[in-house]
Amino acid sequence: MQDIKKNFWLEKFDCFSITGKDARKFLNGITTGNILDSENKVIKTCWLTPNGVLRSLIEIIFLERNLEVIILAGDTNEIINYFNQIIFPVDDVFLSEPFLINRIQEIDESSSWRTYQPIFFKTEDKEFEIYKNKLNLLNPNDLKLWKINQAIPSLGMEINGKNNPLELGLQDLIDFNKGCYLGQETMSKIKNVSSLKQEIRNWKSLESNLNLDVEDKNLYINSAKDISVGKITSFFISDSQIKGLAMIKRKYLEEGNYFFSEIFGKIVINKSVGSIFL
């Protein structure tokens, strides 16, 4: 049997360190994950507004003497400024200046991006170049398409000041049993009444002719544009296909449905293997 070479995702992300005996407690009160009781070396979590809107998708590395916060999607300066503003004088918490970190993770098409644990290299690590040269790394275009297939949200697109993490398929990054954190009341309310109004989907255009001059990002039930079913949040055009992400109103969700975009024509939507909803 032919050996199928594994694929890897390599990308640089902003990172900063948090030190001090109150570091875990501090992050636990801000993010959606359970930082205090986690036994994992790396966890993924969210930073929300008080109203439960997703501000940032982050990853936390638990080291012996500090925590490192990886900004997978979000405004690094906004995060650091906010964190600094809410550190009380009595808190034993210190934030470093941001720096870049190289993140490497095995990936495949059938598993969620949360399945495989990443590894990290700082810029000055001598082993980094040696290690990465042994791997089959996705090129930038293939990586963009893979991220769309995984429904990984991006700042300014899916992270737009409107969408909450439950609508974005990030339910597994929310701990509904831990203590208070920013946005907890909204998350609990949505979970208790199952009141999601929309869900993220990836989509693929079935057309060859595009109308990129049109600004209408709505998706419609048909070409007559009788009923709006959602809105396109991002897209990527490659040599062979046009794909993107969209927020679809829940009452119109049936996997495999065909919808219409004035920009991209007839499209088909699918749920990502990376999305987990209520």
Residue pairs with C-beta under 8 A, 6 or more apart in sequence:
5 136
6 106
6 108
6 135
6 136
7 106
7 107
7 108
7 136
7 137
7 138
8 104
8 105
8 106
8 107
8 135
8 136
8 137
8 138
9 103
9 104
9 105
9 106
9 107
9 113
9 137
9 138
9 143
9 146
10 102
10 103
10 104
10 132
10 135
10 137
10 138
11 102
11 103
11 143
12 100
12 101
12 102
12 103
13 70
13 71
13 72
13 100
13 101
13 103
14 70
14 71
14 76
14 98
14 99
14 100
14 101
15 68
15 69
15 70
15 71
15 98
15 99
15 100
15 101
16 68
16 69
16 76
16 80
16 95
16 96
16 97
16 98
16 99
17 66
17 67
17 68
17 69
17 95
17 96
18 26
18 27
18 66
18 67
18 68
18 69
18 83
18 93
18 94
18 95
18 96
19 65
19 66
19 67
19 93
19 94
19 96
20 26
20 91
20 92
20 93
20 94
21 92
22 91
22 92
22 93
23 66
23 67
23 92
23 93
24 35
24 36
24 67
25 35
25 36
26 83
26 87
26 91
26 93
27 35
27 60
27 67
27 69
28 34
28 35
28 36
28 178
28 179
28 181
29 179
29 180
29 181
29 182
30 47
30 83
30 86
30 181
30 182
31 45
31 46
31 47
31 58
31 60
31 181
31 182
32 45
32 46
32 47
32 48
32 165
32 173
32 174
32 175
32 181
32 183
32 187
33 43
33 44
33 45
33 46
33 60
33 173
33 174
33 175
34 175
34 177
34 178
35 43
35 45
35 60
35 67
36 178
37 178
38 62
40 62
41 61
41 62
41 117
42 59
42 60
42 61
42 62
42 117
42 118
43 59
43 60
43 62
44 57
44 58
44 59
44 60
44 72
44 114
44 173
45 58
45 59
45 60
45 173
46 54
46 55
46 56
46 57
46 58
46 165
46 170
46 173
46 174
47 54
47 55
47 56
47 58
47 74
47 79
47 182
48 54
48 55
48 164
48 165
48 181
48 182
48 183
48 186
48 187
49 55
49 182
49 183
50 182
50 183
51 183
51 186
52 164
52 165
52 183
52 185
52 186
52 187
52 190
53 161
53 162
53 163
53 164
53 183
54 153
54 158
54 159
54 163
54 164
54 165
54 168
54 170
55 74
55 75
55 78
55 79
55 159
56 71
56 72
56 73
56 74
56 75
56 78
56 79
56 155
56 159
57 72
57 73
57 74
57 152
57 153
57 159
57 170
57 173
58 69
58 70
58 71
58 72
58 74
58 79
59 69
59 70
59 72
59 103
59 118
60 67
60 68
60 69
60 70
61 67
61 68
61 70
61 120
68 101
68 120
69 79
70 101
70 103
70 120
71 79
72 152
73 152
73 153
73 154
73 155
73 159
74 155
74 159
75 155
76 98
77 98
80 95
80 98
83 95
84 95
87 93
87 95
99 122
99 123
100 123
101 120
101 121
101 122
101 123
102 120
102 121
102 122
102 123
102 125
102 128
102 132
103 118
103 119
103 120
104 118
104 119
104 120
104 121
104 131
104 132
104 135
105 113
105 116
105 117
105 118
105 119
106 116
107 113
107 116
107 138
107 146
109 146
109 149
109 273
110 273
111 273
112 150
112 273
112 274
112 276
113 147
113 150
113 152
113 274
114 172
114 274
121 127
121 128
121 131
121 132
122 128
138 146
141 236
141 238
144 236
145 236
145 238
145 241
145 243
147 154
148 202
148 234
148 236
148 243
148 244
148 245
149 202
149 243
149 272
149 273
149 274
150 272
150 273
150 274
151 168
151 169
151 200
151 201
151 202
151 245
151 272
151 274
151 275
152 274
153 159
153 163
153 168
153 170
153 200
153 245
154 234
157 233
157 234
157 245
158 168
158 200
158 233
158 234
158 245
158 247
160 233
163 198
163 200
163 247
164 183
164 186
164 187
164 190
165 171
165 173
165 174
165 187
166 174
166 187
166 190
166 191
166 196
166 277
166 278
167 196
167 197
167 198
167 199
167 200
167 247
168 200
168 275
169 199
169 200
169 271
169 272
169 274
169 275
169 276
169 277
170 276
171 276
171 277
171 278
172 276
174 187
176 187
176 188
176 191
189 195
190 196
190 278
191 278
194 278
196 250
196 277
196 278
197 249
197 250
198 230
198 247
198 248
198 249
198 250
199 247
199 248
199 250
199 253
199 271
199 275
199 277
200 233
200 245
200 246
200 247
200 248
200 272
200 275
201 230
201 245
201 246
201 247
201 248
201 253
201 269
201 270
201 271
201 272
202 243
202 244
202 245
202 246
202 269
202 270
202 271
202 272
203 219
203 232
203 243
203 244
203 245
203 246
203 259
203 267
203 268
203 269
203 270
204 241
204 242
204 243
204 267
204 268
204 270
205 241
205 242
205 243
205 261
205 264
205 265
205 266
205 267
206 258
206 265
206 266
206 267
206 268
207 264
207 265
207 266
209 265
210 237
210 242
210 263
210 264
210 265
211 262
211 263
212 263
214 262
214 263
216 261
216 262
216 263
217 231
217 232
217 233
217 261
217 263
218 225
218 228
218 230
218 231
218 232
218 261
218 262
219 228
219 229
219 230
219 231
219 232
219 246
219 248
219 259
219 260
219 261
219 267
220 226
220 227
220 228
220 229
220 259
220 260
220 261
220 262
221 227
221 228
221 229
221 252
221 259
221 260
222 260
223 260
223 266
225 260
225 262
227 252
228 249
229 248
229 249
229 252
229 259
230 246
230 247
230 248
230 249
230 252
230 259
231 246
231 247
232 244
232 245
232 246
232 261
232 263
232 264
233 244
233 245
233 246
233 247
234 244
234 245
235 242
235 243
235 244
235 245
235 264
236 242
236 243
236 244
242 264
244 264
246 269
248 269
252 259
255 269
255 270
255 271
256 268
256 269
256 270
257 268
257 269
258 266
258 267
258 268
259 266
259 267
259 268
259 269
260 266
260 267
261 267
